[in-house]
């Protein structure tokens, strides 16, 4: 006689499929947190910490934001929270065209919301002025170190390539399970330690979009760089990763 499911010891759990909209909202929330915490560390904490500590603190703020969101939302959407990663996953055949488009759109919305929340909080300080910045990226006179457009383009392509390659490797079936958030988060810390003086570190088009929309001016006119270069870097990472498979 066949047994019913209630009579079978330890019946397998029924896993419900996550709806596309839940995935998109997860990407929105994750990107919002990344911009709020990462750029917030520069806008708020950066004014209090000395220069020797500020860069390191900002680098870890971005990395920890990604690390925590990977463990909070990775099981829902994969926690890309970065258009360069989503486009790279599409090139690698890991994401559909439809999901790629919606991921990018919701990531951008999340980044704008995060920047808006940060701006609202910053306005609570009597000394804050939008001219002081909102964690935006830039080159030339908008770069902390005065780095040229060429230097920034090279840095963003190469660093995004390294970062996204880490994402591909950390989330592959052959990687140790449960450690992706740590490796991805720490790799983003590494990117920021190197690139903050160069251009404020993007490696993420949505992260650059949010602050630039509020600051406007030079930040908005230079925004194209921080979309084109990271996407190129992400595509190269996908191509290289496919060679490793």
C-alpha positions as CSV (number, residue, x, y, z in Angstrom):
1,X,0.0,0.0,0.0
2,X,1.3,3.5,-0.8
3,X,2.1,5.7,2.1
4,X,0.8,9.2,2.3
5,X,3.2,12.1,2.6
6,X,2.3,12.4,6.3
7,X,3.4,8.8,6.9
8,X,6.8,9.3,5.2
9,X,9.6,10.1,7.7
10,X,11.0,13.6,7.2
11,X,9.1,14.4,3.9
12,X,11.0,16.8,1.6
13,X,10.2,20.5,2.1
14,X,8.2,22.1,-0.7
15,X,10.2,25.0,-2.1
16,X,8.0,27.7,-3.6
17,X,9.4,29.5,-6.6
18,X,10.3,33.2,-6.0
19,X,8.3,35.5,-8.2
20,X,10.1,37.9,-10.6
21,X,8.7,40.9,-8.8
22,X,10.1,39.8,-5.5
23,X,13.5,39.4,-7.1
24,X,13.3,42.9,-8.6
25,X,12.3,44.5,-5.3
26,X,15.1,42.7,-3.6
27,X,17.5,44.3,-6.1
28,X,16.0,47.7,-5.3
29,X,16.4,47.3,-1.6
30,X,19.9,45.9,-1.8
31,X,21.1,48.8,-4.1
32,X,19.4,51.3,-1.9
33,X,21.3,50.0,1.1
34,X,24.6,50.0,-0.8
35,X,24.3,53.6,-1.8
36,X,22.9,54.8,1.6
37,X,25.6,53.0,3.6
38,X,28.5,53.3,1.2
39,X,28.1,56.9,0.1
40,X,26.8,57.8,3.6
41,X,30.1,56.7,5.1
42,X,31.8,59.3,2.8
43,X,29.3,62.1,3.3
44,X,28.7,61.8,7.0
45,X,31.4,59.7,8.7
46,X,34.1,61.0,6.3
47,X,33.7,64.5,7.8
48,X,34.4,63.3,11.3
49,X,37.2,60.8,10.6
50,X,40.7,61.9,9.7
51,X,41.9,61.5,6.1
52,X,44.1,58.5,7.1
53,X,41.0,56.7,8.4
54,X,38.3,58.0,6.1
55,X,39.3,56.1,3.0
56,X,39.7,52.8,4.8
57,X,36.3,53.3,6.6
58,X,34.5,54.2,3.3
59,X,36.1,51.1,1.6
60,X,34.8,48.8,4.4
61,X,31.4,50.5,4.4
62,X,30.9,49.6,0.8
63,X,32.2,46.1,1.2
64,X,30.2,45.4,4.4
65,X,27.0,46.7,2.7
66,X,27.5,44.2,-0.1
67,X,28.5,41.4,2.3
68,X,25.4,41.8,4.5
69,X,23.0,42.2,1.5
70,X,24.4,39.0,-0.1
71,X,23.4,37.0,3.0
72,X,20.1,38.9,3.4
73,X,18.9,38.9,-0.3
74,X,21.2,36.5,-2.2
75,X,18.7,33.7,-1.8
76,X,16.0,35.8,-3.4
77,X,17.6,37.5,-6.4
78,X,21.2,36.6,-6.3
79,X,21.9,40.1,-4.9
80,X,23.6,41.6,-7.9
81,X,22.7,45.2,-6.8
82,X,25.0,46.3,-9.7
83,X,24.1,46.7,-13.4
84,X,27.6,45.6,-14.4
85,X,27.1,42.3,-12.6
86,X,23.6,41.7,-14.1
87,X,24.8,42.4,-17.6
88,X,27.8,40.2,-17.1
89,X,25.5,37.4,-15.8
90,X,23.4,37.8,-19.0
91,X,26.5,37.6,-21.2
92,X,27.5,34.5,-19.3
93,X,24.1,32.9,-19.9
94,X,23.0,33.0,-16.2
95,X,20.3,35.6,-16.6
96,X,17.5,36.1,-19.1
97,X,17.2,39.3,-21.1
98,X,14.0,40.2,-19.4
99,X,15.4,39.8,-15.9
100,X,18.5,41.7,-16.9
101,X,16.5,44.7,-18.0
102,X,14.3,44.7,-14.9
103,X,17.2,44.1,-12.5
104,X,19.0,47.1,-14.0
105,X,15.9,49.3,-13.8
106,X,15.2,48.4,-10.2
107,X,18.8,48.7,-9.2
108,X,18.8,52.3,-10.5
109,X,15.6,53.1,-8.7
110,X,17.1,51.7,-5.5
111,X,20.2,53.8,-6.0
112,X,18.2,57.0,-6.4
113,X,16.1,56.2,-3.3
114,X,19.3,55.5,-1.3
115,X,20.9,58.8,-2.5
116,X,17.6,60.6,-1.7
117,X,17.5,59.2,1.9
118,X,21.2,60.2,2.4
119,X,20.6,63.7,1.1
120,X,17.6,64.2,3.4
121,X,19.7,63.0,6.4
122,X,22.7,65.2,5.4
123,X,20.4,68.2,5.3
124,X,19.9,67.8,9.0
125,X,23.4,69.1,9.6
126,X,23.7,72.9,9.6
127,X,27.0,72.7,7.9
128,X,26.1,70.4,5.0
129,X,25.8,71.8,1.5
130,X,25.1,69.8,-1.6
131,X,28.2,71.4,-3.1
132,X,30.1,69.4,-0.6
133,X,29.0,66.3,-2.5
134,X,27.0,63.1,-2.0
135,X,29.6,60.5,-2.7
136,X,29.5,61.0,-6.5
137,X,32.3,59.8,-8.8
138,X,34.4,62.0,-11.1
139,X,37.6,62.5,-13.0
140,X,39.9,65.5,-13.7
141,X,39.0,68.4,-11.3
142,X,36.2,66.2,-9.8
143,X,38.8,63.5,-8.8
144,X,40.2,63.5,-5.4
145,X,43.7,62.9,-6.9
146,X,43.1,64.9,-10.1
147,X,43.2,61.7,-12.2
148,X,42.6,62.0,-15.9
149,X,39.8,60.6,-17.9
150,X,42.1,58.0,-19.4
151,X,43.3,56.8,-16.0
152,X,39.7,56.6,-14.7
153,X,38.5,54.6,-17.7
154,X,41.3,52.1,-17.3
155,X,40.8,51.8,-13.6
156,X,37.1,51.3,-13.8
157,X,37.3,48.7,-16.6
158,X,40.1,46.7,-14.9
159,X,38.8,46.9,-11.3
160,X,35.2,46.0,-12.4
161,X,36.6,43.1,-14.4
162,X,38.4,41.8,-11.3
163,X,35.4,42.4,-9.0
164,X,32.9,40.8,-11.3
165,X,35.2,37.8,-12.0
166,X,35.3,37.3,-8.2
167,X,31.4,37.3,-8.3
168,X,31.4,34.7,-11.0
169,X,33.9,32.5,-9.2
170,X,32.4,32.9,-5.8
171,X,28.9,31.9,-6.9
172,X,29.9,29.0,-9.2
173,X,28.9,25.4,-8.3
174,X,32.5,24.5,-7.7
175,X,33.1,27.2,-5.1
176,X,32.9,26.5,-1.3
177,X,29.3,27.0,-0.3
178,X,28.3,29.8,2.1
179,X,31.4,32.0,1.6
180,X,30.3,34.1,-1.5
181,X,29.3,37.1,0.6
182,X,32.6,37.3,2.3
183,X,34.8,37.0,-0.8
184,X,32.6,39.4,-2.8
185,X,32.4,42.0,0.0
186,X,36.1,41.9,0.7
187,X,36.9,42.2,-3.0
188,X,34.8,45.4,-3.1
189,X,36.8,46.7,-0.1
190,X,40.0,46.1,-2.0
191,X,38.6,47.9,-5.1
192,X,37.8,50.9,-3.0
193,X,41.1,51.1,-1.1
194,X,42.8,51.4,-4.5
195,X,40.3,53.6,-6.4
196,X,38.8,56.1,-3.9
197,X,41.6,58.6,-4.6
198,X,41.3,58.0,-8.4
199,X,37.5,58.6,-8.9
200,X,35.7,57.8,-5.7
201,X,35.3,54.2,-6.9
202,X,32.3,53.2,-9.0
203,X,32.6,49.7,-10.4
204,X,28.8,50.0,-10.3
205,X,26.7,52.2,-12.7
206,X,23.7,52.4,-10.4
207,X,25.8,53.5,-7.4
208,X,27.2,56.3,-9.6
209,X,23.7,57.3,-10.9
210,X,22.0,58.0,-7.6
211,X,24.4,60.7,-6.2
212,X,25.0,62.2,-9.6
213,X,21.3,62.9,-10.2
214,X,21.1,64.9,-6.9
215,X,24.4,66.7,-7.3
216,X,24.0,67.5,-11.0
217,X,26.6,69.6,-12.9
218,X,29.9,67.9,-13.4
219,X,28.9,64.7,-11.7
220,X,26.0,64.3,-14.2
221,X,28.0,65.2,-17.2
222,X,30.7,62.7,-16.3
223,X,28.3,60.0,-15.4
224,X,28.7,58.2,-18.8
225,X,32.2,57.1,-17.8
226,X,30.8,55.2,-14.8
227,X,28.3,53.4,-16.9
228,X,30.5,52.6,-20.0
229,X,33.6,51.5,-18.2
230,X,32.1,49.2,-15.5
231,X,29.8,47.5,-18.1
232,X,32.8,46.8,-20.4
233,X,34.7,45.4,-17.4
234,X,31.7,43.2,-16.5
235,X,31.4,41.9,-20.1
236,X,35.1,41.0,-20.2
237,X,34.7,39.2,-16.9
238,X,31.9,37.1,-18.3
239,X,33.9,36.2,-21.4
240,X,36.9,35.2,-19.3
241,X,34.8,33.2,-16.9
242,X,33.2,31.3,-19.8
243,X,36.8,30.3,-20.9
244,X,37.4,28.8,-17.4
245,X,34.3,26.6,-17.5
